[in-house]
């Protein structure tokens, strides 16, 4: 296995059911030390569609980490430290709407936070920033992702009745690890939410602070517990769908990377993710602790180049 020493522009975080990228030409397995502890696993750095890509298993190989245990800050810091500009997430989600059936793919554009125990900012300890988060995912990246998911289904020979890609939607991020109560599931439906999961909101927040373009594939596995004619969600039922969704997820990731490659990593469109900190840093520079700057050097080094 060769050693790769350059910048890696694209990161992929694989969730439940997607623990490896079969088509990745592996160059290196890299353990990254971060100020926020160890990431979920080593970064698998390789080449996909003629671009360098870093893959991270969100829950660790073997699925060792619960959602509340995930080192979100370490994961995103590690990706930023190797040069990642686009971060593609793949996650298992439950459906809160009849139209979003198991095996469908949702590319959400909004989040509702129902978590309680998770650090979700890089800032503090003498350095304050307030990034804009009204539109929490990158519209340019998610357009490419939705196109790639549609292509993946077409290439698989699936019919529109069997599968579908939904552009946009609201993702409820719950704490877990337990699934929802029935009352909670009906509450989220009354809010107009579309899917539910346990991981993506913190990734989106931290990616925005790190000025990384972020989007997620929500791979639907079940109808949560609100559906009157479907069985309540169980791990056994979810695992069966996960196996089917894994191939779709890998194909959709490959298609997204190819589209980024074809655009020379500069797809057309209006997105502010790469400059999210430009007007967000509020602490006066002369009172920012040197330790805070050093801790976040990969993230905000260009704003404190003289420190």
VENVENUR-V609964 format. One record per residue. N is the residue number from 0. PHI is phi in whole degrees, -180 to 180 (none if undefined). Layout:
n->N phi->PHI
n->N phi->PHI
This chain:
n->0 phi->none
n->1 phi->-80
n->2 phi->-93
n->3 phi->-105
n->4 phi->-117
n->5 phi->-88
n->6 phi->-82
n->7 phi->-115
n->8 phi->-80
n->9 phi->-126
n->10 phi->-115
n->11 phi->-130
n->12 phi->-111
n->13 phi->-96
n->14 phi->-99
n->15 phi->-55
n->16 phi->96
n->17 phi->-122
n->18 phi->-101
n->19 phi->-144
n->20 phi->-115
n->21 phi->-61
n->22 phi->-90
n->23 phi->-78
n->24 phi->-80
n->25 phi->-72
n->26 phi->-107
n->27 phi->-162
n->28 phi->-111
n->29 phi->-115
n->30 phi->-91
n->31 phi->-106
n->32 phi->-88
n->33 phi->-130
n->34 phi->-67
n->35 phi->-112
n->36 phi->94
n->37 phi->-80
n->38 phi->-63
n->39 phi->-58
n->40 phi->-165
n->41 phi->-67
n->42 phi->-82
n->43 phi->-95
n->44 phi->-100
n->45 phi->-159
n->46 phi->-122
n->47 phi->-142
n->48 phi->52
n->49 phi->65
n->50 phi->-125
n->51 phi->-78
n->52 phi->-135
n->53 phi->-112
n->54 phi->-107
n->55 phi->-131
n->56 phi->-81
n->57 phi->-56
n->58 phi->-97
n->59 phi->81
n->60 phi->-62
n->61 phi->90
n->62 phi->57
n->63 phi->-99
n->64 phi->-114
n->65 phi->-73
n->66 phi->-53
n->67 phi->-71
n->68 phi->-94
n->69 phi->-66
n->70 phi->-84
n->71 phi->-56
n->72 phi->-65
n->73 phi->-63
n->74 phi->-62
n->75 phi->-74
n->76 phi->-59
n->77 phi->-61
n->78 phi->-62
n->79 phi->-63
n->80 phi->-65
n->81 phi->-101
n->82 phi->101
n->83 phi->-63
n->84 phi->-111
n->85 phi->-124
n->86 phi->-121
n->87 phi->-105
n->88 phi->-105
n->89 phi->-127
n->90 phi->-142
n->91 phi->-77
n->92 phi->-138
n->93 phi->-95
n->94 phi->-95
n->95 phi->-111
n->96 phi->-134
n->97 phi->-55
n->98 phi->-72
n->99 phi->-102
n->100 phi->-89
n->101 phi->-52
n->102 phi->83
n->103 phi->-76
n->104 phi->-120
n->105 phi->-117
n->106 phi->-110
n->107 phi->-70
n->108 phi->-125
n->109 phi->-143
n->110 phi->-135
n->111 phi->-123
n->112 phi->-95
n->113 phi->-122
n->114 phi->-91
n->115 phi->-136
n->116 phi->-121
n->117 phi->-125
n->118 phi->-65
n->119 phi->-139
n->120 phi->-146
n->121 phi->-84
n->122 phi->-96
n->123 phi->122
n->124 phi->56
n->125 phi->99
n->126 phi->-135
n->127 phi->-116
n->128 phi->-144
n->129 phi->-128
n->130 phi->-81
n->131 phi->-70
n->132 phi->-141
n->133 phi->-59
n->134 phi->-115
n->135 phi->-79
n->136 phi->-123
n->137 phi->-81
n->138 phi->-67
n->139 phi->-69
n->140 phi->-65
n->141 phi->-69
n->142 phi->-63
n->143 phi->-63
n->144 phi->-64
n->145 phi->-64
n->146 phi->-60
n->147 phi->-67
n->148 phi->-66
n->149 phi->-61
n->150 phi->-63
n->151 phi->-62
n->152 phi->-68
n->153 phi->-62
n->154 phi->-67
n->155 phi->-80
n->156 phi->82
n->157 phi->-71
n->158 phi->-91
n->159 phi->-58
n->160 phi->-72
n->161 phi->-86
n->162 phi->-141
n->163 phi->-162
n->164 phi->-113
n->165 phi->-111
n->166 phi->-89
n->167 phi->87
n->168 phi->141
n->169 phi->-107
n->170 phi->-103
n->171 phi->-86
n->172 phi->-101
n->173 phi->-98
n->174 phi->-74
n->175 phi->71
n->176 phi->-80
n->177 phi->-69
n->178 phi->-75
n->179 phi->-67
n->180 phi->-76
n->181 phi->-64
n->182 phi->-63
n->183 phi->-64
n->184 phi->-60
n->185 phi->-68
n->186 phi->-62
n->187 phi->-63
n->188 phi->-65
n->189 phi->-67
n->190 phi->-80
n->191 phi->86
n->192 phi->-72
n->193 phi->-111
n->194 phi->-138
n->195 phi->-138
n->196 phi->-151
n->197 phi->-127
n->198 phi->-138
n->199 phi->-79
n->200 phi->-64
n->201 phi->-63
n->202 phi->-61
n->203 phi->-64
n->204 phi->-63
n->205 phi->-71
n->206 phi->-62
n->207 phi->-63
n->208 phi->-63
n->209 phi->-87
n->210 phi->60
n->211 phi->-108
n->212 phi->-72
n->213 phi->-127
n->214 phi->-153
n->215 phi->-135
n->216 phi->-91
n->217 phi->-91
n->218 phi->-93
n->219 phi->-73
n->220 phi->-113
n->221 phi->-166
n->222 phi->-102
n->223 phi->53
n->224 phi->-129
n->225 phi->-86
n->226 phi->-73
n->227 phi->-75
n->228 phi->-108
n->229 phi->-97
n->230 phi->-68
n->231 phi->-62
n->232 phi->-63
n->233 phi->-135
n->234 phi->-60
n->235 phi->-60
n->236 phi->-68
n->237 phi->-63
n->238 phi->-61
n->239 phi->-63
n->240 phi->-70
n->241 phi->-56
n->242 phi->-63
n->243 phi->-70
n->244 phi->-73
n->245 phi->-60
n->246 phi->-65
n->247 phi->-63
n->248 phi->-61
n->249 phi->-65
n->250 phi->-64
n->251 phi->-68
n->252 phi->-64
n->253 phi->-58
n->254 phi->-64
n->255 phi->-67
n->256 phi->-62
n->257 phi->-62
n->258 phi->-65
n->259 phi->-64
n->260 phi->-63
n->261 phi->-64
n->262 phi->-89
n->263 phi->63
n->264 phi->64
n->265 phi->-132
n->266 phi->-64
n->267 phi->-69
n->268 phi->140
n->269 phi->-103
n->270 phi->-144
n->271 phi->-108
n->272 phi->-53
n->273 phi->-66
n->274 phi->-126
n->275 phi->-63
n->276 phi->-90
n->277 phi->-56
n->278 phi->-115
n->279 phi->-99
n->280 phi->-75
n->281 phi->-107
n->282 phi->-71
n->283 phi->-61
n->284 phi->-54
n->285 phi->-74
n->286 phi->-113
n->287 phi->-74
n->288 phi->-62
n->289 phi->-60
n->290 phi->-65
n->291 phi->-66
n->292 phi->-65
n->293 phi->-65
n->294 phi->-61
n->295 phi->-109
n->296 phi->-52
n->297 phi->-64
n->298 phi->-89
n->299 phi->-125
n->300 phi->-56
n->301 phi->-71
n->302 phi->-91
n->303 phi->-131
n->304 phi->-63
n->305 phi->-92
n->306 phi->-83
